[in-house]
Amino acid sequence: MTHTQKRSMIWTMAITSVALFMVSLDNLVVTTALPVIRRNLHASISQLEWTVNAYTLTFAVLLLTGAALGDRFGRRRMFALGLLLFTGASAAAALSTSADALDIARAVQGVGGAIVTPLTLTILSAAVPRERRGLALGIWGGIGGLAIALGPLVGGAIVDGVSWHWIFWLNVPIGLVLAPLASARLDETRGADASLDIPGLGLASSGLLGIVWGLVRGNAHGWTSVGVVLPIVAGAVLVAAFVAWEGRASSPMLPLHFFRDRTFALTKLASLLMFFGMFGSIFLLAQFFQTVQHMSPLSAGLRILPWTAMPIFVAPIAGALSDRIGGQRLMAAGLALQAGGLMALAALQSSTVPYTHLVLPFIVSGTGMALFFAPVANVVLSSVAPQHEGKASGATNAIRELGGVFGVAVLASVFAHAGGYRTADTFTHGTSTAVWIGGGVVALGAVAAALIRRPARAVETVQEEEPALAEAA
């Protein structure tokens, strides 16, 4: 590798990593701010759910379109435009004076994030030599996981130190610096398939919106009411129509033949279940210390630090090991640890539980999160041909974000039905019930990951490396 290539790779790694961190942070940065936002904007539980889900839903639905736009119009160009859109929406969220205005701004943020996120992966993958891709994508996965995990701490620190509005103002200077830097320092690349699947986008968007809309409104309006049943049923029909369309479309946004590959299909299932359990659980656990034990947002974020800090130490090691011992093994171990940690937290839920009893489950959960996030991108991309990496990366992020959307919607509904915000006891009972379910879902994800076979391309890479290592020794 020449000095110029090495410098270009470093710039690419730095720019894509910062962009990924900023966009991923906004998945959960609001969680420790939710009690403050609820009081400040007089938000209902459904509006609080939309503060998280408005972002993750548009983010998830449009990720595949973001990847396709990059393939068609240029990944560097769309990456910079996505950053500017995300930055503008962040400013609008900071200026919101009502819960509805905040939710709309969060939805637009999700559009910008949906353009940026898959392009960070394809841009980085194109800039890094294949023999270093396991390490580079391990770092990429670790940074994304770290940003998601650090969201509650960063949100708590900002809310406690300034106000909840600065959660969003923080993105503005970063985005304004990154967008021109990306245009100046990144190489422009395009994908082989530059078409856009407009019917697929319409069916997926409207179908998923209908399902989530019904789930979020279920407890407030009754699960048998027309306003809940109708959007869920209509959404399910539209999602089925989306699958049927993708099977016969000439240029589908989600090629169904990807799912014939066992590695791809099981990795997607494991990601969906992981994000379902993690997002839904952390949505509630992040509020526990403030709502039940009456701590400040910063104190609440600090107490989750044993969970959120573990990816810093574990993810780089896991990324470096993923090619050697198999990323699927790390993923299965990580999901098993995450499930165990969540179940322990569910069992320990009470209004008077000492913090020291929660530290070990937080550490176990954080270690599991890091072991999963670090190798997952490399496992997925190793299961598809290089020309399909753009759509594969979009599918990876879309499916895991959808898991988060459904996790928040379903577990928040379980929480509201089993307990709610009325008293400390009802909050802890509702949270315990929901987190038990979240842990069980993540455990199913561990089973799915354990069934993944090592991708052929990864095996070939290791076999090629072993003679060279023996010769060097």
C-alpha positions as CSV (number, residue, x, y, z in Angstrom):
1,M,0.0,0.0,0.0
2,T,1.4,3.4,-1.0
3,H,1.6,6.4,1.3
4,T,-1.2,8.1,-0.6
5,Q,-3.5,5.0,-0.3
6,K,-2.7,4.7,3.4
7,R,-3.5,8.4,4.0
8,S,-6.8,8.1,2.0
9,M,-7.8,5.0,4.0
10,I,-7.1,6.9,7.3
11,W,-9.2,9.9,6.2
12,T,-12.0,7.6,5.1
13,M,-11.9,5.7,8.4
14,A,-12.0,9.0,10.4
15,I,-14.8,10.7,8.4
16,T,-17.1,7.6,8.2
17,S,-16.4,6.7,11.8
18,V,-17.4,10.2,13.1
19,A,-20.5,10.3,10.9
20,L,-21.5,6.8,12.0
21,F,-21.0,7.7,15.6
22,M,-23.1,10.9,15.3
23,V,-26.0,9.2,13.5
24,S,-26.0,6.1,15.7
25,L,-25.8,8.2,18.9
26,D,-29.2,9.7,18.0
27,N,-30.9,6.3,18.2
28,L,-30.8,6.3,22.0
29,V,-29.4,9.7,23.0
30,V,-32.9,10.8,24.0
31,T,-33.6,7.9,26.4
32,T,-32.2,9.6,29.6
33,A,-33.8,12.8,28.5
34,L,-37.3,11.3,28.1
35,P,-38.5,12.0,31.7
36,V,-37.4,15.7,31.2
37,I,-39.0,15.9,27.8
38,R,-42.2,14.3,29.1
39,R,-42.5,17.0,31.8
40,N,-41.2,19.9,29.6
41,L,-43.4,19.2,26.6
42,H,-46.3,17.5,28.4
43,A,-45.8,14.4,26.3
44,S,-47.8,11.2,26.6
45,I,-46.3,7.7,26.6
46,S,-47.2,7.3,22.9
47,Q,-45.5,10.6,22.1
48,L,-42.4,9.5,24.0
49,E,-42.4,6.3,22.0
50,W,-42.5,8.3,18.8
51,T,-39.6,10.4,20.0
52,V,-37.5,7.2,19.6
53,N,-39.6,5.5,16.9
54,A,-40.0,8.5,14.6
55,Y,-36.3,8.4,14.1
56,T,-35.7,4.7,13.9
57,L,-38.7,4.0,11.7
58,T,-37.8,6.4,8.9
59,F,-34.2,5.4,9.4
60,A,-35.0,1.7,9.0
61,V,-37.4,2.1,6.0
62,L,-35.2,4.4,4.0
63,L,-31.8,2.7,4.6
64,L,-32.1,0.5,1.5
65,T,-33.1,3.6,-0.5
66,G,-30.1,5.5,0.9
67,A,-27.8,2.8,-0.3
68,A,-29.5,2.8,-3.8
69,L,-29.2,6.6,-4.0
70,G,-25.4,6.3,-3.4
71,D,-25.1,3.6,-6.0
72,R,-26.9,5.8,-8.6
73,F,-25.8,9.4,-7.9
74,G,-22.4,8.8,-6.2
75,R,-21.7,7.6,-2.7
76,R,-19.6,10.6,-1.6
77,R,-22.2,13.1,-3.0
78,M,-25.1,11.5,-1.3
79,F,-23.1,11.0,1.9
80,A,-22.5,14.8,2.1
81,L,-26.1,15.6,1.3
82,G,-27.3,13.2,4.0
83,L,-25.1,14.8,6.5
84,L,-26.5,18.2,5.7
85,L,-30.1,16.9,6.0
86,F,-29.4,15.3,9.3
87,T,-27.7,18.5,10.6
88,G,-30.7,20.7,9.5
89,A,-33.2,18.3,11.2
90,S,-31.1,18.3,14.4
91,A,-31.4,22.1,14.5
92,A,-35.2,21.8,14.0
93,A,-35.4,19.2,16.8
94,A,-33.5,21.6,19.2
95,L,-35.9,24.4,18.4
96,S,-39.1,22.2,19.0
97,T,-41.7,23.6,21.4
98,S,-44.1,20.7,21.3
99,A,-43.8,16.9,21.4
100,D,-45.4,16.6,17.9
101,A,-42.9,19.1,16.4
102,L,-40.0,17.2,18.0
103,D,-41.3,13.9,16.6
104,I,-41.5,15.4,13.1
105,A,-38.0,16.7,13.3
106,R,-36.8,13.3,14.6
107,A,-38.4,11.7,11.5
108,V,-36.5,14.0,9.2
109,Q,-33.3,13.2,11.1
110,G,-34.0,9.6,10.4
111,V,-34.1,10.3,6.7
112,G,-30.7,11.9,6.8
113,G,-29.4,9.1,8.9
114,A,-30.7,6.5,6.5
115,I,-28.7,8.1,3.7
116,V,-25.5,8.4,5.8
117,T,-25.3,5.1,7.6
118,P,-25.2,2.5,4.8
119,L,-22.8,4.7,2.8
120,T,-20.3,4.8,5.7
121,L,-20.1,1.0,5.3
122,T,-19.8,0.9,1.5
123,I,-17.4,3.8,1.3
124,L,-15.2,2.3,4.0
125,S,-15.3,-1.2,2.5
126,A,-14.2,0.2,-0.9
127,A,-11.3,2.1,0.7
128,V,-9.8,-0.8,2.7
129,P,-7.8,-3.7,1.3
130,R,-9.5,-7.0,1.7
131,E,-6.8,-8.4,4.0
132,R,-7.6,-5.6,6.5
133,R,-11.3,-5.5,6.1
134,G,-12.1,-7.7,9.1
135,L,-10.3,-5.3,11.4
136,A,-11.7,-2.2,9.7
137,L,-15.3,-3.4,9.7
138,G,-14.8,-4.6,13.3
139,I,-13.9,-1.1,14.3
140,W,-16.9,0.2,12.2
141,G,-19.3,-2.2,14.1
142,G,-17.7,-1.3,17.4
143,I,-18.1,2.4,16.8
144,G,-21.8,2.0,15.9
145,G,-22.4,-0.2,18.9
146,L,-20.5,2.2,21.2
147,A,-22.5,5.2,19.9
148,I,-25.8,3.4,20.6
149,A,-24.6,2.3,24.0
150,L,-23.2,5.7,25.0
151,G,-26.4,7.5,24.0
152,P,-28.0,7.4,27.5
153,L,-24.8,8.7,29.1
154,V,-24.2,11.5,26.7
155,G,-27.9,12.4,26.8
156,G,-27.9,12.5,30.6
157,A,-24.8,14.6,30.8
158,I,-26.1,17.2,28.3
159,V,-29.6,17.3,29.9
160,D,-28.1,17.7,33.4
161,G,-25.4,20.2,32.3
162,V,-27.3,22.4,29.9
163,S,-30.8,21.3,28.6
164,W,-32.3,18.6,26.5
165,H,-32.2,20.9,23.4
166,W,-28.4,20.6,23.3
167,I,-28.7,16.9,22.6
168,F,-29.6,18.0,19.1
169,W,-27.6,21.2,18.9
170,L,-24.4,19.1,19.4
171,N,-24.9,17.6,15.9
172,V,-24.9,20.9,14.1
173,P,-21.2,21.9,14.2
174,I,-20.1,18.3,13.7
175,G,-22.3,18.0,10.6
176,L,-21.2,21.4,9.2
177,V,-17.6,20.3,9.4
178,L,-18.0,16.7,8.2
179,A,-20.0,17.5,5.0
180,P,-17.4,19.7,3.3
181,L,-14.6,17.4,4.6
182,A,-16.3,14.4,3.0
183,S,-16.5,16.2,-0.3
184,A,-12.9,17.1,-0.2
185,R,-11.3,13.9,1.2
186,L,-13.4,10.9,0.1
187,D,-13.2,9.2,-3.2
188,E,-16.3,9.0,-5.3
189,T,-17.7,5.6,-6.1
190,R,-20.9,4.2,-7.5
191,G,-22.6,0.8,-7.4
192,A,-23.3,-1.6,-10.3
193,D,-27.1,-1.4,-9.8
194,A,-28.1,2.3,-10.0
195,S,-31.9,1.8,-10.2
196,L,-34.5,2.9,-7.6
197,D,-37.3,0.6,-6.5
198,I,-40.1,3.2,-5.9
199,P,-43.0,0.7,-5.6
200,G,-41.0,-1.3,-3.1
201,L,-40.2,1.8,-1.1
202,G,-43.9,2.8,-1.0
203,L,-45.1,-0.6,0.0
204,A,-42.5,-1.1,2.7
205,S,-42.8,2.5,4.1
206,S,-46.6,2.4,4.4
207,G,-46.8,-1.1,5.6
208,L,-44.3,-0.7,8.4
209,L,-45.8,2.6,9.4
210,G,-49.2,1.0,9.7
211,I,-47.9,-1.8,12.0
212,V,-45.9,0.5,14.3
213,W,-48.8,3.0,14.4
214,G,-51.1,0.4,15.6
215,L,-48.7,-1.1,18.2
216,V,-47.9,2.3,19.7
217,R,-51.6,3.2,20.0
218,G,-52.8,-0.2,21.3
219,N,-52.7,0.5,25.1
220,A,-54.2,4.0,24.9
221,H,-57.1,3.1,22.5
222,G,-57.7,-0.6,23.2
223,W,-56.2,-3.5,21.3
224,T,-59.6,-4.4,19.7
225,S,-60.4,-0.9,18.5
226,V,-60.7,-0.2,14.8
227,G,-58.0,2.5,15.0
228,V,-55.5,-0.1,16.2
229,V,-56.6,-3.3,14.4
230,L,-57.1,-1.7,11.0
231,P,-53.6,-0.1,10.6
232,I,-51.9,-3.3,11.9
233,V,-53.8,-5.5,9.5
234,A,-53.4,-3.1,6.6
235,G,-49.7,-2.8,7.4
236,A,-49.3,-6.5,7.4
237,V,-51.0,-6.8,4.0
238,L,-48.8,-4.1,2.5
239,V,-45.7,-5.8,3.9
240,A,-46.8,-9.1,2.3
241,A,-47.3,-7.1,-1.0
242,F,-43.8,-5.7,-0.6
243,V,-42.3,-9.2,-0.3
244,A,-44.3,-10.3,-3.4
245,W,-43.2,-7.3,-5.4
246,E,-39.5,-7.7,-4.4
247,G,-39.7,-11.3,-5.7
248,R,-40.6,-10.2,-9.3
249,A,-39.1,-6.6,-9.5
250,S,-36.3,-6.2,-12.0
251,S,-34.2,-4.1,-9.5
252,P,-35.5,-4.8,-6.0
253,M,-34.5,-2.7,-3.1
254,L,-34.2,-5.9,-1.0
255,P,-33.1,-8.8,-3.3
256,L,-34.9,-11.8,-1.8
257,H,-32.2,-14.2,-3.2
258,F,-29.9,-12.8,-0.4
259,F,-32.0,-14.8,2.1
260,R,-31.3,-18.1,0.3
261,D,-27.8,-17.8,1.8
262,R,-27.9,-19.3,5.3
263,T,-25.3,-16.9,6.7
264,F,-27.1,-13.8,5.4
265,A,-30.6,-15.0,6.6
266,L,-29.6,-16.1,10.1
267,T,-27.4,-12.9,10.6
268,K,-30.4,-10.8,9.7
269,L,-32.6,-12.8,12.1
270,A,-30.1,-12.5,14.9
271,S,-29.7,-8.7,14.3
272,L,-33.5,-8.2,14.3
273,L,-33.9,-10.1,17.6
274,M,-30.9,-8.4,19.2
275,F,-32.1,-4.9,18.5
276,F,-35.7,-5.8,19.5
277,G,-34.6,-6.9,22.9
278,M,-31.9,-4.3,23.4
279,F,-33.7,-1.2,22.2
280,G,-37.0,-2.1,23.9
281,S,-35.2,-2.9,27.2
282,I,-32.9,0.2,27.3
283,F,-35.9,2.4,26.5
284,L,-37.3,1.5,29.9
285,L,-34.1,0.8,31.9
286,A,-32.6,4.2,31.0
287,Q,-35.6,5.8,32.7
288,F,-35.5,3.7,35.9
289,F,-33.0,5.7,37.9
290,Q,-34.7,9.0,37.3
291,T,-38.4,7.8,37.5
292,V,-38.0,5.4,40.4
293,Q,-34.9,6.4,42.3
294,H,-35.3,10.2,41.5
295,M,-31.7,10.7,40.2
296,S,-30.6,13.4,37.8
297,P,-30.2,12.5,34.1
298,L,-26.4,12.6,34.4
299,S,-26.4,10.3,37.5
300,A,-28.7,7.9,35.6
301,G,-26.3,7.9,32.6
302,L,-23.3,7.3,34.8
303,R,-24.9,4.3,36.4
304,I,-25.4,2.7,33.0
305,L,-21.7,3.3,32.2
306,P,-20.6,-0.3,33.1
307,W,-22.9,-1.3,30.3
308,T,-22.0,1.4,27.8
309,A,-18.3,1.4,28.4
310,M,-17.6,-2.2,27.6
311,P,-17.5,-1.8,23.8
312,I,-14.5,0.5,24.1
313,F,-12.5,-2.4,25.5
314,V,-14.0,-5.4,23.8
315,A,-15.0,-4.3,20.3
316,P,-11.5,-3.8,18.8
317,I,-10.3,-7.2,20.1
318,A,-13.4,-8.9,18.8
319,G,-13.0,-7.2,15.4
320,A,-9.4,-8.3,15.1
321,L,-10.4,-11.9,16.1
322,S,-13.4,-12.2,13.8
323,D,-11.6,-13.4,10.7
324,R,-9.5,-15.9,12.7
325,I,-12.0,-17.7,14.9
326,G,-15.3,-16.8,13.1
327,G,-17.5,-13.8,13.6
328,Q,-20.6,-16.0,14.0
329,R,-19.1,-17.6,17.1
330,L,-18.5,-14.1,18.6
331,M,-22.0,-13.0,17.7
332,A,-23.6,-16.1,19.4
333,A,-21.5,-15.6,22.5
334,G,-22.3,-11.9,22.6
335,L,-26.1,-12.5,22.3
336,A,-26.0,-15.1,25.0
337,L,-24.3,-12.7,27.4
338,Q,-26.6,-9.9,26.4
339,A,-29.7,-12.1,27.1
340,G,-28.3,-13.2,30.5
341,G,-27.6,-9.6,31.5
342,L,-31.1,-8.5,30.6
343,M,-32.7,-11.3,32.4
344,A,-30.7,-10.6,35.5
345,L,-31.7,-6.9,35.3
346,A,-35.3,-8.0,35.0
347,A,-35.1,-10.3,38.0
348,L,-33.5,-7.5,40.1
349,Q,-36.0,-4.8,39.3
350,S,-37.4,-3.2,42.5
351,S,-37.8,0.4,43.7
352,T,-35.1,-0.2,46.4
353,V,-32.6,-2.4,44.6
354,P,-29.0,-1.3,45.5
355,Y,-27.0,-0.1,42.5
356,T,-24.1,-2.5,43.4
357,H,-26.5,-5.4,42.5
358,L,-26.9,-4.1,39.0
359,V,-23.2,-3.5,38.1
360,L,-22.4,-7.1,37.1
361,P,-25.5,-7.5,34.8
362,F,-24.6,-4.2,33.1
363,I,-21.0,-5.4,32.5
364,V,-22.2,-8.7,31.1
365,S,-24.7,-6.9,28.8
366,G,-22.1,-4.5,27.6
367,T,-19.6,-7.3,26.8
368,G,-22.3,-9.1,24.9
369,M,-23.2,-6.0,22.9
370,A,-19.6,-5.5,21.9
371,L,-19.0,-9.1,20.9
372,F,-22.1,-8.9,18.6
373,F,-21.5,-5.5,17.0
374,A,-17.8,-5.9,16.1
375,P,-18.0,-8.8,13.7
376,V,-21.6,-8.6,12.3
377,A,-20.8,-6.3,9.3
378,N,-17.9,-8.5,8.1
379,V,-20.0,-11.6,8.5
380,V,-22.8,-10.1,6.3
381,L,-20.5,-8.7,3.6
382,S,-18.6,-12.0,3.4
383,S,-21.9,-13.7,2.5
384,V,-22.5,-11.7,-0.7
385,A,-20.7,-10.8,-3.9
386,P,-18.7,-7.5,-3.9
387,Q,-21.1,-5.9,-6.3
388,H,-24.0,-6.5,-3.9
389,E,-22.3,-5.0,-0.8
390,G,-24.3,-1.7,-1.1
391,K,-27.7,-3.4,-0.9
392,A,-26.5,-5.9,1.7
393,S,-25.2,-3.2,4.0
394,G,-28.5,-1.3,3.6
395,A,-30.4,-4.5,4.4
396,T,-28.2,-5.1,7.4
397,N,-28.9,-1.7,8.9
398,A,-32.6,-1.7,7.9
399,I,-33.5,-5.0,9.5
400,R,-31.7,-4.3,12.8
401,E,-33.3,-0.8,13.0
402,L,-36.7,-2.4,12.4
403,G,-36.0,-4.7,15.3
404,G,-35.4,-1.6,17.4
405,V,-38.7,0.0,16.3
406,F,-40.7,-3.1,17.1
407,G,-38.8,-3.6,20.3
408,V,-39.7,-0.2,21.6
409,A,-43.3,-0.4,20.4
410,V,-43.9,-3.9,21.8
411,L,-42.0,-3.7,25.1
412,A,-43.4,-0.2,25.8
413,S,-46.9,-1.7,25.3
414,V,-46.1,-4.6,27.7
415,F,-44.8,-2.0,30.2
416,A,-47.9,0.1,30.0
417,H,-50.2,-2.9,30.3
418,A,-48.2,-4.5,33.2
419,G,-47.4,-1.4,35.1
420,G,-46.9,2.1,33.8
421,Y,-45.8,5.5,35.3
422,R,-48.3,5.6,38.1
423,T,-46.0,4.7,41.0
424,A,-42.5,3.4,41.6
425,D,-43.9,-0.1,42.1
426,T,-46.0,-0.1,38.9
427,F,-43.0,1.2,37.0
428,T,-40.6,-1.5,38.2
429,H,-43.2,-4.3,37.7
430,G,-43.9,-3.1,34.1
431,T,-40.2,-2.8,33.4
432,S,-39.4,-6.2,34.8
433,T,-42.1,-7.9,32.8
434,A,-41.0,-6.2,29.6
435,V,-37.3,-6.7,30.1
436,W,-37.8,-10.5,30.8
437,I,-39.4,-10.6,27.3
438,G,-36.6,-8.6,25.8
439,G,-34.0,-11.0,27.3
440,G,-35.9,-14.0,25.9
441,V,-36.0,-12.5,22.4
442,V,-32.2,-11.8,22.5
443,A,-31.7,-15.4,23.7
444,L,-33.5,-16.6,20.5
445,G,-31.1,-14.4,18.6
446,A,-28.2,-16.3,20.2
447,V,-29.6,-19.5,18.9
448,A,-29.9,-18.1,15.4
449,A,-26.3,-16.9,15.5
450,A,-25.1,-20.3,16.7
451,L,-26.6,-21.9,13.6
452,I,-24.6,-19.6,11.2
453,R,-22.0,-21.3,9.1
454,R,-18.7,-19.6,8.5
455,P,-18.9,-17.7,5.2
456,A,-16.9,-19.3,2.4
457,R,-15.0,-16.1,1.6
458,A,-13.8,-15.8,5.2
459,V,-12.6,-19.4,5.2
460,E,-10.7,-18.8,2.0
461,T,-9.1,-15.7,3.4
462,V,-7.9,-17.6,6.5
463,Q,-6.6,-20.5,4.3
464,E,-4.7,-18.1,2.2
465,E,-3.2,-16.4,5.2
466,E,-2.0,-19.5,7.0
467,P,0.8,-20.5,4.6
468,A,2.1,-17.0,4.6
469,L,2.1,-16.9,8.4
470,A,3.8,-20.3,8.6
471,E,6.4,-19.1,6.1
472,A,7.0,-15.9,8.0
473,A,7.4,-17.9,11.2
